[in-house]
Amino acid sequence: MVSRTDDEELAVIKDWWQRNGKPLLTGSVLALVAVFGWQGWQKYQTNQSQGASMVYQQLLETALNPSGQPDAAKVAELANTLKSDFGGTHYAQYGSLFVAKVAVEAGKLDDAASELRAIVDKPADDTLAELARQRLARVLAAQDKAEEALKLLEGDADQAYLASREELKGDLLVQLGRSDDAHAAYVKAKAALSEEAAVGGLQMKLDDLAKGDA
């Protein structure tokens, strides 16, 4: 066997490094970046969620205070903080729901509609989409825009929201004087509820329609 000199051994190592060492090192660095980058992202997400949760809790305490008269300016301020600092979280849109609620109570229907429409246009999830859609429909109805409100409720709804959506449709149809269509919507809403849940206000609406037809 021919033994290599130190210079030859060094040349072999250098050649191997050129061909393999740098790619391996690059891959290792990228792997480390990926690991620590993911951990950093997870930590950032956790911090975002915790920060948003604290602001949202303050908003709840302001909007649902025992006096029943929330500080509208404070609610708006906290909601804006959620939007500006934590816009990527669900808390921001739940904050907008409270801003809309306070606006409705203050008779500022245009402001409420604006907050709700922003959620409907780009909801964080399906639950927020349906909540905002139904609340916006009620605001529009209060603005004598029942036809526009009905268009919001077109299409299929998740089974969990079917009853409330169909009952709302019925209310809008009554407002428009379309009793037969309203009756059909109420019946559909009743069918989506348990027998116990269907004997309350919804049944009264059906009974009122029946009296009107008598």
Secondary structure as the mmCIF struct_conf table of DSSP 4:
data_model
#
loop_
_struct_conf.conf_type_id
_struct_conf.id
_struct_conf.beg_label_comp_id
_struct_conf.beg_label_asym_id
_struct_conf.beg_label_seq_id
_struct_conf.end_label_comp_id
_struct_conf.end_label_asym_id
_struct_conf.end_label_seq_id
HELX_LH_PP_P HELX_LH_PP_P1 VAL A 2 THR A 5
HELX_RH_AL_P HELX_RH_AL_P1 ASP A 6 TRP A 16
HELX_RH_PI_P HELX_RH_PI_P1 TRP A 17 GLY A 21
HELX_RH_AL_P HELX_RH_AL_P2 LYS A 22 ALA A 63
TURN_TY1_P TURN_TY1_P1 LEU A 64 LEU A 64
TURN_TY1_P TURN_TY1_P2 PRO A 66 SER A 67
BEND BEND1 GLY A 68 GLY A 68
HELX_RH_AL_P HELX_RH_AL_P3 ALA A 72 ASP A 85
BEND BEND2 PHE A 86 PHE A 86
TURN_TY1_P TURN_TY1_P3 GLY A 87 GLY A 88
BEND BEND3 THR A 89 THR A 89
HELX_RH_AL_P HELX_RH_AL_P4 HIS A 90 GLU A 105
TURN_TY1_P TURN_TY1_P4 ALA A 106 GLY A 107
HELX_RH_AL_P HELX_RH_AL_P5 LEU A 109 ASP A 121
BEND BEND4 LYS A 122 LYS A 122
BEND BEND5 ALA A 124 ASP A 125
HELX_RH_AL_P HELX_RH_AL_P6 ASP A 126 ALA A 142
TURN_TY1_P TURN_TY1_P5 GLN A 143 ASP A 144
HELX_RH_AL_P HELX_RH_AL_P7 ALA A 146 LEU A 152
TURN_TY1_P TURN_TY1_P6 LEU A 153 LEU A 153
BEND BEND6 GLY A 155 GLY A 155
HELX_RH_AL_P HELX_RH_AL_P8 GLN A 159 GLN A 175
TURN_TY1_P TURN_TY1_P7 LEU A 176 GLY A 177
HELX_RH_AL_P HELX_RH_AL_P9 SER A 179 ALA A 191
TURN_TY1_P TURN_TY1_P8 ALA A 192 ALA A 192
BEND BEND7 LEU A 193 LEU A 193
TURN_TY1_P TURN_TY1_P9 GLU A 195 GLU A 196
HELX_RH_3T_P HELX_RH_3T_P1 ALA A 197 VAL A 199
BEND BEND8 GLY A 200 GLY A 200
HELX_RH_AL_P HELX_RH_AL_P10 GLY A 201 ASP A 213
#
